[in-house]
Amino acid sequence: MRIDVLGVGFDNVTMAEAVDHAFALIHEEGAHYVVTPNPEIVEVCREDPAAKAAVNGADLVLPDGIGVIKGAAMLGTPLKEKTPGIEFAGHLMERMAGEGLSLYLLGAKPGVAETAAKNLAEKHPGLVIAGSHDGYFKEDAPVAEAIRQSGADVVFVCLGAPKQELWMKQNGPATGAHLLCGLGGSLDVFAGVVERAPRFWSDHGLEWFYRLCKEPKRIGRMMKLPLFLVHVGQEKRRK
């Protein structure tokens, strides 16, 4: 049973349970996809029915960030823990490396995915990098076909929300991969282009503030967090 937070249904799982579930999906027939919504994406879903359908249609919906956790608690339906997408990806790659499974990286600026691939191959011996493609493309079909030709088991789709969720829903089967994961700006972190917040900040739910300090231009996006909490408060009173 999923926990509803402003119309988005989150799977109530720990990180270990999320990775176990995802790994099981890799070994199932067909294409499956994982999404990792934060408050900003929840707000997008409130305004965009197609985005909402794509997010809720995922096989696994994980709460990325403390905002969703606080929102669920305010509504009286607490989630077990936050499951940041980039950490989920790290655990998943460790498991994949143990079985020699293959990964395709899709997204970011030209050159970033290639650098991320090199770094990840070094960090996870045994992980097979099937290929990569930047996020600057106009037609979906050639990209999906390239992934299919690569034989990738898993695809990290880092196109930003809601583009990545819509892309996975529409193109997942055409890629031939068994699992696609929407991971936002993770490739920039894997490539070393962007530094993730130190542990102290993330442990105290302040990773968003750290990123804002590093990138003040994100202020417009960050304003979605207080708006999200306002909407949660309104939903709580309505209930």
N, C-alpha and C positions, 0 to 999 in steps of 0.2 A: 504494500500500500504506500502511495506517495503522499508526501506532506505538501499541501497547497499553500503557496505564498504568493498572494496577489495574482492568482491564475496560472502560475507555473508550478508544476508538480515535481518536487525533489525526492529522489530516492533516499530513504533514511538509512544510510550505511556509514560504517567507519571506512577509513582509507583502505585497510586491509581487505574489507569486504568488497569495496569498489574494485580493487585490483583483481580479486578472485573472480568477480562477476565478469569483468572485461576480458580476462584471460579465457574464461569459459566461452565467451562469445567468439573469440578468435578461432576456436575449434568447432564452431557450429557452421552449418551450411548457410549461405546467403550473406548479405551485407548488413552490418549493424553499425550504429554510430552512438558516440558519447558526446554530451554537451556539458559545459561547465559554467552555468550562468552566475554572474555577480549581480548586485543591485541594478547596475546600469542596464544589463541585458533584460532583467525583469521589467524595467521601465519601458524598454523598447517593445517588449512583448505586449504590454498594456495598450500600446498605440498601434501595433502592427499585427493583425490577425495571422498573416502568413508566417511571420517570425515566431509567433506563439505556437502555431501548429507544428512548425519544424522543431522547436525546442521540446515541446511535450511529446512529440512523436519519436524522440530518441529512445534507445534501449536503456540508457543510463543517464540520469540527470543529476549532476553533482554540484553541491553548493560551493562556489569558489569565493571565499572571503567571509569575513566576520559579519558583514552587513546582513547577509541572508540568514545566518545563524541567529543573530539578534532579532531579526524580523520574525522568524518562525517562533522564537521563544515568546515574543510579545503577543503573538496570536494564540498562545497556549498549546502549540503543537511543536515542541522542540525537536530539532534534528540532533543526531548523535555527535557530529563534529564537522568542522569545515574540511573540505577536501580540495585544496587548491589544484587547479589543472596542471600546473608545471610540476608539482610534487607527484601527482598521480602519474604523469607521464614518466617521471624518473623511475618510480617503482615498477611500472609496466615494462619499461625497457630492460630493467634488471632481469625480470622474468623471461622476457623474450630472448635475451642473450643466452640464457641457460638452455634454451631449446634451439638456438640458431635460427630464430625467426627473422623475417625481413621487414624493413621499415622504409616508407617513402615520405619525404618531407615536402610539403606544399605551402608556399606563402612567403611573405616578407619581400623586401627589396631584392633586386638582382644581386646575386653573390652571397647573400646572407644564408640561404638554405644550404649552399655548398659548404660554407664555413661551419655551420651547425652540424652538418653531416660528418665532417672530418673530426670535430670535437667529440661527437657522440660515439663514433666508432672507436676512438681512443679510450673513452671513459667506460664503454661497455663492450669489452672483448667478447666476441661471439655474436654480437648483434650485426646483422647483415643490412647494410644501407642499399636499398634497391634502386634509389634514384632521388632526384629532387627537381623542383620547378619553382620559380618565383611566383609571387601573387599578381603579377602584372600581365594578365592575359585577357583576351576579349571573348574567346570562344571556349566553352566548357568541354566539348566533345574531344578535341585533340589532347587535352590534358588528361581526361579520364582514360583515354586510350593508351596514353603513355604509361599511366600507372598500371593499367591492365597488362601491358606488355612487359612491365618490370617484374610482375609476379609478386608484388608486395603483399604481405599478410596484413599489415597495418599501415594506415596513412595518418599522419599528423596534419590536419588542415588548419592553417593559421592565416585566415583571410580577414579576421575581424568580424564582429557580430553586427548584424545578423547574417552577413554574406556567407560565412562559413557554415552556419547551421542550414541555411537554405541550399547551399551547394551540396552538402552531404546528403540531405534528404532527396535531392533530385538526381544526383550523379553517383551516389554510393554503389548501386548495383553494377553500373557500367565500369567501375574501376576494377572489379574482380577481387578486391580486398575484402576480408571478413570483418574488419573493424576500422572505423574512421573516428578520429578524435578531434573535436574542435577546441583549439588551444590558444586562440588569440595571438598575443605577441610573444609566445614562448620561443619561437625560433631566434628572435633577437637576443634573448637571454642565453640560449644554447650556443649561439655564435659569439657571445661576449660583446655584442654591440650595446646591450642594455644591462645594467647591473641590477640584480634583484635586491630587495631590501634585506639588510642584515637580520639575523634570527631574532634579535630583541624586538625589532619593530613588528615582524610578522607574528611573534608569539603574543604580543599585546594588541593585536588587531589594528595596528597602525601602518601597515604596509602601504595603504592608499595614501597616507599623509607623506610617507617617505618619497613615494613616486611623485607626488605633487611638488615637493620641495626640489626634486631633481628636474622636473619638467613642469614649470609653472603654466605652460600653455595648455595643460590638461585640466585647468580649472573648470572649464565648461562641462567636461565629462564628469568631473568629480562632484559637481553640484547635483548629479543624479542621486547620490547617496542620501543627502538630507531629504530630497524629494521622496525617495523610496520610503524612508522612515515616516514621513508625513502620511503617505498613503497607507502604510501599515497601521498607523494610529487610527486613521479614519476607518479602516476595515475592522479593527478591533472594536471600535465603538459601535459600528454597524451590527456586529455579531452580538 
